[in-house]
Amino acid sequence: MKIEATFHGGAGTVTGSCTLIRAGDVRFLIDCGMFQGNRTVRELNFQEFPFDPRAIDFVLLTHAHIDHSGLLPKLTRMGFKGPIHATQPTLDLLEFLLPDSGKIQEGDVERLNRRRRRHGEPPVAPAYTAADAEECLRHGAPQPLETWFEPAPGVRARLWNAGHILGSASIELAIEVGGPRPLRMIFSGDLGPDEKIFHEPPEAPEGYDYVVCESTYGDREREDVTTEQRREQLRDEINAALARGGNLIIPSFAVERSQELLHDIGVLLSQGRIRRVPVFLDSPLASRVTKVFMKHARELEDIDLDPSQLFRNPNFRIVESVEDSMAINRLRGGAIIISASGMCEAGRIKHHLRNNLWRDDCTVLFVGYQAPGTLGRLILDGADIVRIHGHDVKVKARIRSIEGYSAHADQKELLAWLRARLPVRAAVFLNHGEDDARRALAALLAAQGVPEKKILLPGLDERFALSAGRAPLRQPASRRAAPEQLTQDWMNAKVALCHRMDRALEAIPDPRRRLEVLARLQAELERALRDARAPEKDG
């Protein structure tokens, strides 16, 4: 039986995870995530799928994060009719995440179309709507951990705790190929670190034909910190921020990170280790997700509070309405504001940054990974000016970060998970990572004795023929984007260039010299425009 795997996302980037498996006449997806990051990457969400959604029999979902689940509503809107298999907590989270994502899509496109109308350009449609998301939720099929089920004849699947977020799972596959044994695969999904509240460390069996492993932190090791040491770091950052007199702004993912922060801040407040100040969780989505965590509180690990009191500290202000969110922006100091999104690309965090970044008494604390090209990455990398909602905002706030809240395994933990899966008969695919991270992890894996020819770094839309016990064969594939486009963005480069040009021109004392520089730049732009139009004329 012919078996193929095509990596339609999470290949050379840390978002958009989606792998198409063809096993004879059966076609299914491992995840169907939204691309996040720079504008070039996000535009992939609006293109047609590189496969026919109507031909997909089912989806196996590792977890609820939007970069793994966010295009499921588009999939169903475009004709997918099958079940979406996932753990019950994952499906509970999707009830809020997917409609919220649809609303964000609608809002973003509405603002974009207002600008397009002013420029005489035709309107564009969202990737999907909140109504599409609600319809998608009907396809959920809950599955328990560590129990085989058969989503299609000849294909068995089993879910294992991945330790990443509530409900996250690695996916084990056994595909009948007509021989004495099935082809065995495992997809790690996103793996959690060893030291993490709420969840046990990741686990799964060993001895596969193919292992597909994430590599987000494949090129770095975090400092080994205990839960208490991480809490002490948070305490120090909070106390230092409040001592400056301004607000503390914490961009945070609505799922898991916000709940971890609330838990730890609640512990610090109850123990008198930080001042009693208002703590705002300003995210309707995070508020609803928090209720899912409360529903599953008895299943969570390493909670230092009574589960019945989880997230119920009297200093907490759970904000949902727009009016209450806007009221927060009138505060000039002495508040902790946790808001989504974690990479500052959407949601209410952008309003809080716009109102606080320019204040030198304020602090912005990053507690998670910032992908290249995102607003969060620009701020963290030391940008002097950033653009938010069409306005240039100077960065005068104190910028800080702590790594202890990462929901991803680091290099050492990824390597340990991979070693525990050995031996691998055919190949290890390293996905869901930038190329530098994947290459670093591949080198360490080779040093552990895995032959280099068995370690593959698939590119976007790259396809492989699979067989039990034998090396995969690369197949011809049409790629939607070049590798460099996944980490570089012309819009951010343009904004940075414009600011550098302004400073350079102001530094030139002779006005005639300034005009000469501008004339040369204008000539180069005209030349590029003529070159771009030449193929149109030839056509």
MARMI-564186 format. One line per field, with one value per residue (C-alpha): residue number from 0; residue in one letter; chain; x, y, z. Coordinates in Angstrom, 2 decimals. Example, Ala and Ser with C-alpha at 12.3 -4.5 7.8 and 13.67 -1.06 7.14 Angstrom:
<rs>
lopa <- c(0	1)
roti <- c(A	S)
roba <- c(A	A)
x <- c(12.30	13.67)
y <- c(-4.50	-1.06)
z <- c(7.80	7.14)
</rs>
This chain:
<rs>
lopa <- c(0	1	2	3	4	5	6	7	8	9	10	11	12	13	14	15	16	17	18	19	20	21	22	23	24	25	26	27	28	29	30	31	32	33	34	35	36	37	38	39	40	41	42	43	44	45	46	47	48	49	50	51	52	53	54	55	56	57	58	59	60	61	62	63	64	65	66	67	68	69	70	71	72	73	74	75	76	77	78	79	80	81	82	83	84	85	86	87	88	89	90	91	92	93	94	95	96	97	98	99	100	101	102	103	104	105	106	107	108	109	110	111	112	113	114	115	116	117	118	119	120	121	122	123	124	125	126	127	128	129	130	131	132	133	134	135	136	137	138	139	140	141	142	143	144	145	146	147	148	149	150	151	152	153	154	155	156	157	158	159	160	161	162	163	164	165	166	167	168	169	170	171	172	173	174	175	176	177	178	179	180	181	182	183	184	185	186	187	188	189	190	191	192	193	194	195	196	197	198	199	200	201	202	203	204	205	206	207	208	209	210	211	212	213	214	215	216	217	218	219	220	221	222	223	224	225	226	227	228	229	230	231	232	233	234	235	236	237	238	239	240	241	242	243	244	245	246	247	248	249	250	251	252	253	254	255	256	257	258	259	260	261	262	263	264	265	266	267	268	269	270	271	272	273	274	275	276	277	278	279	280	281	282	283	284	285	286	287	288	289	290	291	292	293	294	295	296	297	298	299	300	301	302	303	304	305	306	307	308	309	310	311	312	313	314	315	316	317	318	319	320	321	322	323	324	325	326	327	328	329	330	331	332	333	334	335	336	337	338	339	340	341	342	343	344	345	346	347	348	349	350	351	352	353	354	355	356	357	358	359	360	361	362	363	364	365	366	367	368	369	370	371	372	373	374	375	376	377	378	379	380	381	382	383	384	385	386	387	388	389	390	391	392	393	394	395	396	397	398	399	400	401	402	403	404	405	406	407	408	409	410	411	412	413	414	415	416	417	418	419	420	421	422	423	424	425	426	427	428	429	430	431	432	433	434	435	436	437	438	439	440	441	442	443	444	445	446	447	448	449	450	451	452	453	454	455	456	457	458	459	460	461	462	463	464	465	466	467	468	469	470	471	472	473	474	475	476	477	478	479	480	481	482	483	484	485	486	487	488	489	490	491	492	493	494	495	496	497	498	499	500	501	502	503	504	505	506	507	508	509	510	511	512	513	514	515	516	517	518	519	520	521	522	523	524	525	526	527	528	529	530	531	532	533	534	535	536	537	538)
roti <- c(M	K	I	E	A	T	F	H	G	G	A	G	T	V	T	G	S	C	T	L	I	R	A	G	D	V	R	F	L	I	D	C	G	M	F	Q	G	N	R	T	V	R	E	L	N	F	Q	E	F	P	F	D	P	R	A	I	D	F	V	L	L	T	H	A	H	I	D	H	S	G	L	L	P	K	L	T	R	M	G	F	K	G	P	I	H	A	T	Q	P	T	L	D	L	L	E	F	L	L	P	D	S	G	K	I	Q	E	G	D	V	E	R	L	N	R	R	R	R	R	H	G	E	P	P	V	A	P	A	Y	T	A	A	D	A	E	E	C	L	R	H	G	A	P	Q	P	L	E	T	W	F	E	P	A	P	G	V	R	A	R	L	W	N	A	G	H	I	L	G	S	A	S	I	E	L	A	I	E	V	G	G	P	R	P	L	R	M	I	F	S	G	D	L	G	P	D	E	K	I	F	H	E	P	P	E	A	P	E	G	Y	D	Y	V	V	C	E	S	T	Y	G	D	R	E	R	E	D	V	T	T	E	Q	R	R	E	Q	L	R	D	E	I	N	A	A	L	A	R	G	G	N	L	I	I	P	S	F	A	V	E	R	S	Q	E	L	L	H	D	I	G	V	L	L	S	Q	G	R	I	R	R	V	P	V	F	L	D	S	P	L	A	S	R	V	T	K	V	F	M	K	H	A	R	E	L	E	D	I	D	L	D	P	S	Q	L	F	R	N	P	N	F	R	I	V	E	S	V	E	D	S	M	A	I	N	R	L	R	G	G	A	I	I	I	S	A	S	G	M	C	E	A	G	R	I	K	H	H	L	R	N	N	L	W	R	D	D	C	T	V	L	F	V	G	Y	Q	A	P	G	T	L	G	R	L	I	L	D	G	A	D	I	V	R	I	H	G	H	D	V	K	V	K	A	R	I	R	S	I	E	G	Y	S	A	H	A	D	Q	K	E	L	L	A	W	L	R	A	R	L	P	V	R	A	A	V	F	L	N	H	G	E	D	D	A	R	R	A	L	A	A	L	L	A	A	Q	G	V	P	E	K	K	I	L	L	P	G	L	D	E	R	F	A	L	S	A	G	R	A	P	L	R	Q	P	A	S	R	R	A	A	P	E	Q	L	T	Q	D	W	M	N	A	K	V	A	L	C	H	R	M	D	R	A	L	E	A	I	P	D	P	R	R	R	L	E	V	L	A	R	L	Q	A	E	L	E	R	A	L	R	D	A	R	A	P	E	K	D	G)
roba <- c(A	A	A	A	A	A	A	A	A	A	A	A	A	A	A	A	A	A	A	A	A	A	A	A	A	A	A	A	A	A	A	A	A	A	A	A	A	A	A	A	A	A	A	A	A	A	A	A	A	A	A	A	A	A	A	A	A	A	A	A	A	A	A	A	A	A	A	A	A	A	A	A	A	A	A	A	A	A	A	A	A	A	A	A	A	A	A	A	A	A	A	A	A	A	A	A	A	A	A	A	A	A	A	A	A	A	A	A	A	A	A	A	A	A	A	A	A	A	A	A	A	A	A	A	A	A	A	A	A	A	A	A	A	A	A	A	A	A	A	A	A	A	A	A	A	A	A	A	A	A	A	A	A	A	A	A	A	A	A	A	A	A	A	A	A	A	A	A	A	A	A	A	A	A	A	A	A	A	A	A	A	A	A	A	A	A	A	A	A	A	A	A	A	A	A	A	A	A	A	A	A	A	A	A	A	A	A	A	A	A	A	A	A	A	A	A	A	A	A	A	A	A	A	A	A	A	A	A	A	A	A	A	A	A	A	A	A	A	A	A	A	A	A	A	A	A	A	A	A	A	A	A	A	A	A	A	A	A	A	A	A	A	A	A	A	A	A	A	A	A	A	A	A	A	A	A	A	A	A	A	A	A	A	A	A	A	A	A	A	A	A	A	A	A	A	A	A	A	A	A	A	A	A	A	A	A	A	A	A	A	A	A	A	A	A	A	A	A	A	A	A	A	A	A	A	A	A	A	A	A	A	A	A	A	A	A	A	A	A	A	A	A	A	A	A	A	A	A	A	A	A	A	A	A	A	A	A	A	A	A	A	A	A	A	A	A	A	A	A	A	A	A	A	A	A	A	A	A	A	A	A	A	A	A	A	A	A	A	A	A	A	A	A	A	A	A	A	A	A	A	A	A	A	A	A	A	A	A	A	A	A	A	A	A	A	A	A	A	A	A	A	A	A	A	A	A	A	A	A	A	A	A	A	A	A	A	A	A	A	A	A	A	A	A	A	A	A	A	A	A	A	A	A	A	A	A	A	A	A	A	A	A	A	A	A	A	A	A	A	A	A	A	A	A	A	A	A	A	A	A	A	A	A	A	A	A	A	A	A	A	A	A	A	A	A	A	A	A	A	A	A	A	A	A	A	A	A	A	A	A	A	A	A	A	A	A	A	A	A	A	A	A	A	A	A	A	A	A	A	A	A	A	A	A	A	A	A	A	A)
x <- c(0.00	1.28	1.90	2.96	3.52	3.40	4.42	2.03	3.03	5.41	8.31	11.00	8.65	6.94	3.37	0.82	1.40	-0.33	0.81	-1.16	-0.93	-2.05	-2.41	-3.85	-7.29	-7.34	-6.28	-6.04	-4.36	-2.25	-3.28	-4.54	-2.96	-2.98	0.19	1.34	4.25	5.21	2.82	4.19	3.57	0.09	-0.96	-0.73	-3.91	-5.89	-4.64	-6.40	-5.35	-2.67	-5.02	-8.74	-10.50	-13.38	-11.01	-9.81	-11.36	-10.51	-8.21	-6.04	-5.42	-2.49	-3.77	-5.84	-3.26	-4.29	-1.05	-2.17	-5.97	-6.68	-7.55	-9.99	-12.99	-11.68	-11.24	-14.88	-16.09	-14.26	-15.96	-14.36	-17.05	-15.14	-14.45	-11.77	-10.26	-8.72	-8.78	-11.84	-9.95	-8.71	-12.25	-13.42	-10.80	-11.72	-15.27	-13.80	-10.60	-12.03	-15.01	-12.68	-10.26	-13.14	-14.13	-10.54	-10.48	-13.68	-12.45	-9.04	-10.53	-13.10	-10.33	-8.27	-11.18	-11.76	-8.20	-8.62	-11.77	-9.93	-7.28	-9.84	-8.93	-11.43	-12.41	-11.03	-12.79	-11.65	-10.13	-13.28	-15.90	-17.12	-20.10	-17.72	-15.96	-19.21	-20.03	-16.54	-17.09	-19.76	-17.00	-15.27	-14.73	-13.25	-10.67	-9.03	-5.29	-3.40	-6.30	-6.23	-9.04	-9.53	-10.49	-10.42	-9.98	-6.31	-5.37	-5.15	-4.24	-3.38	-2.88	-0.15	0.31	2.60	2.81	2.49	-0.93	-4.24	-5.29	-2.13	-1.15	1.42	-0.18	0.91	-0.09	-0.13	-0.93	-1.51	0.65	-0.10	3.07	3.82	3.66	2.16	4.07	4.49	4.79	4.56	3.99	5.25	3.00	4.34	6.20	6.19	9.23	10.03	9.42	5.89	2.84	-0.50	0.87	3.04	6.15	5.61	5.52	5.14	6.37	9.54	10.62	9.06	9.60	9.19	9.29	8.10	9.35	8.92	12.10	11.00	13.84	16.17	19.04	18.84	18.82	17.03	18.41	17.19	14.79	12.32	8.74	9.67	12.73	10.60	8.08	10.91	11.94	8.38	8.26	11.44	10.17	6.81	8.37	10.88	8.15	5.85	8.75	9.13	5.61	4.18	2.10	3.46	2.27	2.56	1.71	0.45	-1.13	-4.75	-4.31	-2.13	0.32	-2.29	-3.52	0.03	0.66	-2.57	-1.74	1.76	0.66	-2.10	0.49	2.73	-0.20	-1.40	2.12	2.61	5.61	4.28	2.20	-1.55	-2.33	-5.04	-4.21	-6.15	-6.62	-7.83	-8.87	-12.37	-10.82	-8.45	-11.39	-13.36	-10.31	-9.73	-13.19	-12.13	-9.11	-11.40	-13.58	-10.54	-8.87	-8.96	-6.95	-4.16	-0.80	1.41	-1.19	-0.12	-3.64	-6.88	-8.33	-11.66	-9.89	-7.91	-7.92	-10.26	-7.95	-9.82	-7.16	-7.91	-10.02	-11.22	-12.07	-14.37	-16.22	-14.62	-15.64	-13.83	-10.77	-10.66	-10.94	-7.68	-5.87	-6.69	-4.52	-1.14	0.59	0.45	-1.36	-0.43	-2.07	-2.02	-3.44	-3.44	-1.98	1.32	3.30	1.47	0.03	-3.67	-6.13	-6.20	-2.48	-1.82	-3.98	-2.14	1.23	0.19	-0.81	2.22	5.25	6.13	6.12	9.55	8.06	6.27	7.58	6.78	7.55	7.71	7.11	7.09	8.61	8.38	8.47	10.53	8.55	6.05	5.53	6.67	9.96	10.61	10.11	12.18	15.00	15.27	13.28	13.23	9.90	7.15	3.95	0.70	-2.70	-1.10	0.67	4.39	5.03	8.38	9.66	10.70	9.32	11.66	11.67	12.21	11.80	11.89	12.01	10.72	7.15	7.88	5.44	8.00	10.73	14.20	17.07	18.08	14.47	13.74	16.84	15.84	12.34	13.84	16.33	13.46	11.75	14.76	15.43	13.95	14.03	13.57	13.83	13.35	11.61	12.31	9.46	7.80	11.06	13.14	16.04	18.78	16.96	16.36	19.98	21.29	18.99	19.87	23.59	23.08	20.88	23.57	26.12	23.88	24.35	21.39	22.78	22.64	20.82	17.99	17.49	15.37	14.34	11.26	10.54	7.14	4.89	7.63	6.34	7.85	6.99	7.08	7.55	8.05	11.69	13.10	14.28	11.67	11.88	11.50	8.79	8.31	6.43	5.17	6.03	3.89	6.75	10.54	12.31	13.65	10.11	9.11	11.48	11.87	9.17	9.42	6.89	8.85	12.05	10.39	9.31	12.81	14.38	12.08	13.09	16.79	16.34	14.74	17.64	20.24	18.69	18.49	22.19	23.19	23.79	23.66	20.06	21.36	23.06	19.79	18.02	20.74	20.27	16.49	16.85	19.05	16.58	13.69	15.56	16.18	12.51	11.45	13.87	12.42	8.90	9.77	11.30	8.16	5.92	8.02	6.53	3.02	3.88	5.53	2.38)
y <- c(0.00	3.44	5.71	9.36	12.20	15.83	18.63	21.50	23.56	23.73	23.08	25.73	27.71	27.22	27.79	26.37	22.75	20.43	17.07	15.16	11.36	9.24	5.54	3.83	5.34	6.93	10.56	12.32	15.26	15.54	19.06	21.90	25.01	28.70	30.42	33.21	35.59	38.02	39.19	36.82	33.83	34.99	35.33	31.54	31.35	33.02	30.82	27.65	24.50	22.56	19.55	18.95	19.31	17.20	14.24	14.28	11.42	12.59	14.81	13.82	16.90	17.13	20.12	23.29	26.00	28.00	27.26	23.61	23.94	27.38	26.43	23.67	26.01	26.82	23.09	22.36	25.42	24.12	20.73	18.53	16.24	13.85	13.69	15.64	13.25	14.82	14.59	15.92	18.87	19.86	19.86	21.85	24.50	24.61	25.64	29.04	29.27	28.68	31.10	33.70	33.19	33.62	36.91	38.12	37.21	39.19	42.21	42.30	42.05	44.75	47.17	46.15	46.69	50.21	51.05	49.26	51.25	54.51	53.43	52.28	48.61	45.71	44.17	40.85	38.07	36.53	33.06	32.04	33.48	32.80	30.99	28.73	27.95	27.04	24.65	23.11	22.24	19.72	17.49	16.89	13.25	12.86	10.14	9.01	8.78	5.51	3.72	2.45	3.50	2.94	6.16	4.31	0.69	-0.24	2.84	2.74	5.68	6.18	9.41	9.97	12.81	15.46	17.65	20.87	22.36	21.10	18.14	18.06	14.71	12.97	10.81	7.22	5.55	1.93	1.62	-1.80	-2.22	-5.85	-7.22	-9.05	-5.83	-2.37	0.81	2.62	6.39	8.91	12.65	14.40	17.41	20.18	18.72	20.27	20.74	18.46	21.19	22.47	22.92	21.39	18.42	15.31	15.10	13.76	10.01	7.52	4.06	3.31	1.58	3.27	3.33	7.12	9.75	13.30	15.59	19.31	21.40	24.84	25.06	22.68	25.18	26.36	25.18	27.12	27.52	24.64	26.22	24.67	25.87	27.80	29.41	30.53	31.98	33.89	35.34	36.48	37.99	39.98	41.27	42.30	44.09	45.90	46.97	48.27	50.14	52.18	53.51	52.40	49.47	46.00	44.71	40.95	39.71	36.18	33.38	32.90	29.16	27.77	30.69	33.07	30.40	29.60	33.29	33.69	30.64	31.88	35.47	34.11	32.16	35.25	37.39	34.83	34.61	38.39	38.26	40.98	44.08	43.75	45.50	44.91	42.05	42.32	39.38	41.37	38.79	37.42	34.27	33.80	34.29	31.50	29.25	29.75	28.28	25.17	24.83	25.17	22.41	20.11	21.40	17.99	16.53	19.14	18.44	20.46	23.02	24.97	26.18	24.40	23.44	24.96	28.32	28.21	31.66	33.15	35.63	38.84	40.98	39.36	41.31	39.12	41.58	40.74	43.88	46.43	49.25	47.66	47.02	50.65	51.75	49.93	52.24	55.17	53.66	55.36	52.98	50.24	47.52	44.17	43.72	40.27	40.31	38.29	37.64	36.23	37.48	40.85	40.21	40.64	41.25	43.75	43.56	45.89	48.59	48.23	48.39	51.46	53.15	52.08	51.45	55.13	55.56	55.19	54.18	51.15	47.62	45.01	41.47	38.70	35.20	33.20	32.64	35.50	34.34	36.29	39.11	39.48	42.71	40.98	39.91	43.45	44.90	42.19	42.68	46.35	48.28	52.03	52.53	50.07	50.47	49.62	50.15	52.37	54.60	54.81	54.28	55.02	52.30	53.86	51.22	48.81	45.54	42.32	38.60	35.35	31.91	29.70	29.77	28.18	25.40	23.83	21.35	22.81	21.22	18.84	17.75	17.28	15.13	13.04	12.49	11.42	9.06	7.39	6.65	4.79	2.68	4.39	2.04	4.45	8.19	11.05	14.12	17.37	19.81	22.76	24.67	27.29	25.94	26.93	25.12	22.04	21.84	22.15	19.39	17.20	17.53	16.47	13.56	12.40	12.62	10.25	7.63	8.21	8.10	11.52	10.06	9.10	12.68	14.80	18.46	18.68	21.92	23.52	21.32	18.71	15.16	11.79	8.20	6.02	2.30	0.12	-0.09	1.70	5.26	7.66	8.86	12.55	13.20	16.17	18.97	22.47	24.88	27.87	29.90	29.89	29.07	32.61	34.04	32.21	34.23	37.53	40.08	43.02	45.15	45.14	45.75	48.72	50.30	49.87	51.32	54.36	55.15	54.74	56.94	59.70	59.64	59.56	62.48	64.57	63.86	65.24	68.99	69.99	70.15	69.62	66.41	65.20	65.79	63.85	60.85	60.95	61.25	58.13	56.23	57.36	56.25	52.79	52.44	53.43	50.87	48.14	49.14	48.93	45.48	44.32	45.55	44.06	40.51	42.01	43.70	40.54	38.63)
z <- c(0.00	-0.92	2.07	1.82	4.28	3.12	5.48	4.73	7.76	10.69	8.31	8.68	10.91	14.28	13.14	10.71	11.72	9.27	7.91	5.28	5.43	2.50	3.28	0.23	-0.26	3.21	3.60	6.93	8.64	11.75	12.88	10.71	12.18	11.38	10.22	12.52	12.25	9.51	6.82	4.18	6.44	7.49	3.86	3.56	5.69	2.89	0.07	-0.99	0.83	-1.09	-0.94	-1.45	1.95	0.65	0.22	3.85	5.85	9.38	11.44	14.40	16.55	18.96	20.96	20.90	20.22	17.17	15.31	15.37	15.18	13.74	10.15	11.08	10.52	7.05	6.41	7.25	5.34	2.25	2.38	5.04	6.53	8.79	12.53	14.42	16.97	20.09	23.88	25.68	27.27	23.81	22.45	25.49	24.74	21.05	21.98	22.86	20.83	17.37	17.57	19.08	16.20	13.76	15.40	15.19	11.50	10.91	12.89	11.23	7.75	8.54	9.52	6.50	4.13	5.48	4.44	1.12	0.34	1.02	-1.51	-4.08	-3.65	-3.66	-0.29	0.93	2.88	6.18	6.18	8.08	10.39	13.92	12.38	10.44	13.72	15.45	12.62	12.85	16.52	15.50	14.15	17.49	18.48	22.01	22.61	25.88	26.36	25.89	24.19	20.60	18.26	14.53	12.66	9.32	8.20	8.44	10.46	14.25	16.50	20.15	22.12	24.71	27.19	25.66	28.78	26.75	27.59	28.91	26.74	24.60	23.11	20.97	18.28	17.65	14.38	13.25	9.54	7.98	4.89	4.00	5.58	8.82	10.86	10.46	9.70	13.03	13.40	16.19	15.97	19.07	18.75	20.97	23.95	27.39	29.64	32.55	35.15	34.56	36.73	35.77	33.76	34.06	31.79	28.24	27.68	24.81	23.71	21.73	18.52	15.46	11.74	11.72	14.45	13.72	16.46	17.11	17.40	18.57	21.09	19.28	19.41	23.01	26.55	29.22	32.69	34.82	37.28	39.66	39.88	43.04	41.42	38.48	40.91	42.60	39.23	38.65	42.14	41.48	38.13	39.59	42.54	40.32	37.89	40.63	42.25	39.02	39.51	36.19	35.01	34.34	30.96	30.36	26.84	27.37	25.44	26.44	26.88	29.69	30.04	31.44	33.85	35.00	35.65	37.58	39.67	40.53	41.15	43.38	45.38	45.69	46.82	49.36	50.82	50.94	48.61	46.29	46.97	46.79	43.50	40.90	38.56	35.30	32.98	29.99	27.46	26.96	25.55	28.49	30.83	29.16	28.92	32.64	33.24	31.28	33.57	36.58	35.12	34.91	38.11	39.82	36.93	37.16	38.78	41.18	42.22	45.31	46.03	46.84	43.41	44.44	44.93	41.71	39.99	42.63	44.39	45.38	43.63	40.29	37.80	34.94	32.16	29.27	28.13	25.80	28.17	31.12	28.95	27.85	31.49	32.26	29.85	32.13	34.86	35.05	37.41	39.98	38.04	36.54	33.14	31.52	28.02	24.81	22.33	23.52	20.50	20.44	16.98	17.79	20.56	23.42	24.22	21.29	22.91	26.21	24.48	22.53	25.81	27.86	25.63	25.42	29.22	30.79	34.16	32.67	32.19	29.54	30.65	28.03	29.33	26.10	22.68	20.16	16.53	13.97	12.38	15.22	17.13	20.30	18.69	17.42	20.91	22.57	20.05	21.05	18.42	19.12	17.35	16.47	14.51	16.31	14.67	12.04	14.58	15.31	19.04	20.67	22.99	26.29	28.67	30.42	28.44	30.37	29.80	31.76	30.17	32.94	31.65	28.33	27.47	25.12	25.90	25.40	23.48	26.26	26.88	23.18	22.83	25.86	24.39	21.06	22.71	24.57	21.23	19.80	17.88	14.83	11.88	8.99	9.80	12.22	10.80	12.66	12.11	13.86	14.14	12.42	10.39	12.84	15.64	13.50	12.34	15.89	17.15	14.14	14.91	18.52	17.47	15.05	17.85	19.83	17.13	14.79	11.21	9.55	6.54	8.89	10.14	7.80	7.89	5.65	3.81	3.45	1.25	0.86	0.27	1.21	0.29	3.42	3.90	6.98	7.98	4.91	4.36	3.00	-0.59	-1.42	-3.99	-6.36	-4.61	-5.37	-2.54	-1.62	-0.15	-0.24	3.05	3.51	3.24	6.42	8.61	6.69	5.99	3.60	5.52	8.78	6.80	5.07	8.37	9.78	6.63	6.70	10.27	9.43	6.36	8.46	10.92	8.14	6.26	9.41	10.03	6.59	7.06	3.37	1.98	-1.57	-0.48	1.03	-2.29	-4.13	-1.82	-2.27	-6.06	-6.20	-4.01	-6.22	-9.35	-7.87	-6.95	-10.48	-11.91	-9.68	-10.69	-14.39	-13.87	-12.06	-14.86	-17.66	-17.39	-17.59	-20.87	-22.20	-21.35)
</rs>
